[in-house]
Amino acid sequence: MENYRISVSELFTQLQSDPSGLAPAEADRRLAHYGPNELTTITQIHPLRIFLNQFKSFIIYILLFAVAASLLIGEYVDTLIILVILLANAAIGFYQELGAKRSLEALKNIATLQARVIRAGELLLLPARELVVGDLIEVTAGDRVPADVRIVEAVRLQAEEAALTGESLPVEKHAETIASEVTLGDRRNLLFSATTVVAGHGRALVVATGMQTELGKIATLTQQAEPEPTPLQRRLDEFGKKLGYAIIVICLLVFALCFAKEYAAGSLSPQSLIAFAFIAISLAVAAVPTALPAVVTIALSIGVKRLLAKQALVRNLAAVETLGSCDVICTDKTGTLTENQMTVCRAWSLDGETRLEGSGYAPVGEVHGDCDPAVFVCALLCNNASLIEEQGEWRMVGNPTEAALLTSAAKAGVKVAFQRCDELPFDSARKLMSVRGELAGKEMIFAKGALDQLLERCSMVLIKGKECSLTAEHRRVIEEQNARYAAGALRVLALARRHIPVDAPFSESELTFVGLQAMRDPPRPDVIEALATTRRAGIRVIMVTGDFGETAKAIGREIGIEGGALSGAELEKLDAAGLARALQQQTNIFSRVSPEHKLRIVAALQQLGHTVAMTGDGVNDAPALKKADIGVAVGSGTEVAKDAADFVLLDDSFSHIVNAIEEGRGIYDNIQKSIMLLLSGNLGEVLIIFLAVMFGMNLPLTAILLLWINLVTDGAPALAYSVDPYGHGLMLRPPKPRSEGILPGSKLLLLAVLGSVGTAIALVLFSRYGGASENPADLPRAQTLVFNFVVLYEVVLSFVIRIGYRVPLFSNPWVWAAAALAIALQALLMYTPLAAVFRIVPLGPQDLGPLLFGGGLFALAALVYQQLSGSVAGKPRRS
């Protein structure tokens, strides 16, 4: 039977322990046998593995093929250049991911957790890792619980368990046995590892340590959850595979055409076979987008720096783009959508209602209304919390509910001198707390608690400063007001007082009802606008919380999360198909959920074809954070959540998720532009060679000329795209479908048209200037002309492509610098001794006219086609 369902005495017997604690020798034996009280499944990734991970890409495999091909044909310079590019790309990615890992380590609290342990009747202070099952420990307010424990003794004991269960309010704890089977959040006689004691003190028996704790079970789930590849990784891998297959097919086809042509002519020889292989390999070199890995890595790195400036730490480089592709965000409520700070928003007496503005524990906010000030006096005096200001920030010590009452009194300007002499502490049976003392020379009792308990003890009511008899009508009005607050998911406390003689006993009877205070965990100030932005961007937001259903639905209504709601118990009854139907029917609020429920929700959404982001701060969020396409942990959250996430929001603001989405979409656009530029240029080069061979012409471009084009003319503008400003309307267009490739159909059609036009012009120039001539002396000039046209064609292309993404022409000086650099290097190559190395000839003035005419004709054709097709990077929707 579960340890919360058997008596304390039976548990001592079962665990072979004693009310005076374990003997030190027995504790040492158990520690040696069962191991230390620590998590063992969260493994560290070795830096070498991070470095090797940079080479896991089909594009990289294609480049390695190009290296082998270059070695085969003796182009050792080409080989060296490609290897340098590969290593530089890996170094950038390695540096970025290792830096993020070290930054995250710096966020962690390195202090060793200590525990007060009773062994053989002696109280010891020991490292928490030395705890064993059967140990007896003491806990008090402010302690972090070091293991899962069964409470033996409890005095006003309360624990904050939001990190584990998602419940925002502190939970009252007791030592009584619970007869029936209950969920984790309702096991009130247990304290769980990594939760915090916020009030009271007690003794407890350790029932689970390390991986056997609830925290350890979640860590196991987290490790077992398989991380999903990001949309960018999937699309690039798919793109690389298709490109690789296309390269192989085209190379084989060209080789076969040359072979058939020579065979038909009867001139086939070993030398001609080597020449055909040379042509095919040159074509492969031309088709490989050499600069693509570097472009993608640099674009992501720049995005990482931009996001860090916006308080978002990126742990995985490829994850930067994923938020820009997600169409569902599953978000925790407590601490993510809300402040995770109780705040009094209403105070009420029979004289009227007061509305209090502001949030958190800072005593700042306007007060409107006219309830009796005694409501604030009573809450201030019947209180054991305190507020502390440190460097302009307010924090509370004690119970968050009591701290909220202190803040409301400070906002109302209530200050009184009270000499307390006695207290009846809160307990779960009475649901009341009372204090006794002297106020303004009078002996007084002040009480607070649940209305149903307090009102039964009241015989009077305070109206306009006078104590009157409590009538049935008064009771009806009070209870209706309490019900209205409760319906709005507000936590309500009733307040009462009593004048007593000095020698009278301390009794919670014959009280005078004073009023009510209603509080809530308010939404973050920027969350409503952030959620509105995600809706405009076509992104669905689902609240997944461990808190109660009514509270979750009330917060959802306030911040704009609409749709159906399901509790964890209701979700438990659904099979996979039922959960999928619920999600398809826009169920957007899930309450009282467990870690397993969160995993099921994320997995069901992924099965429905969604790209899912999961945000959270608690231990219970970690498995779903890892399972989701991208996990986003908040900075004040648990280390388990941060270890499982791809992003860490350093200041907990939900609005930074929106910033990350916009950044991700912009980065994706820039990567897509780079791929378009590289692929369009490469397509033109491949078509030029392929068609020239088919039409019986000479080879228009050699392998070294192709590599120069790929590195200089393709690479520099593509790298400049990495810092391109983002186009207009990024957050007014729907997310990219999960099934969409790295380039949608409209982009591929644009590339086909541009590549075909450029190829036609190049082949006309090549044929016109001796490309088909049998005189070897004519070939260098014709090759030089085509070589320069392709460079000009790709320079023009670098500006034409940006038009379709709504980027202003002069907004990025680096694109212009790259174009100028390409032209300057081209001139340097042609008019210096380097021309002999590349086997080209200087062009005279008579050659530049046809070259410029061809470039202008291509630019005109590209602009006309873009205008007619309306090719843009996703048209913004009307909001």
Order of alpha helices (4+ residues) and beta strands (2+ residues): alpha-alpha-alpha-alpha-alpha-beta-beta-beta-beta-alpha-beta-beta-beta-alpha-alpha-alpha-alpha-beta-alpha-beta-beta-beta-beta-alpha-beta-beta-alpha-beta-beta-beta-alpha-beta-beta-alpha-beta-beta-alpha-beta-alpha-beta-alpha-alpha-beta-alpha-beta-alpha-beta-alpha-beta-alpha-alpha-alpha-alpha-alpha-alpha-alpha-alpha
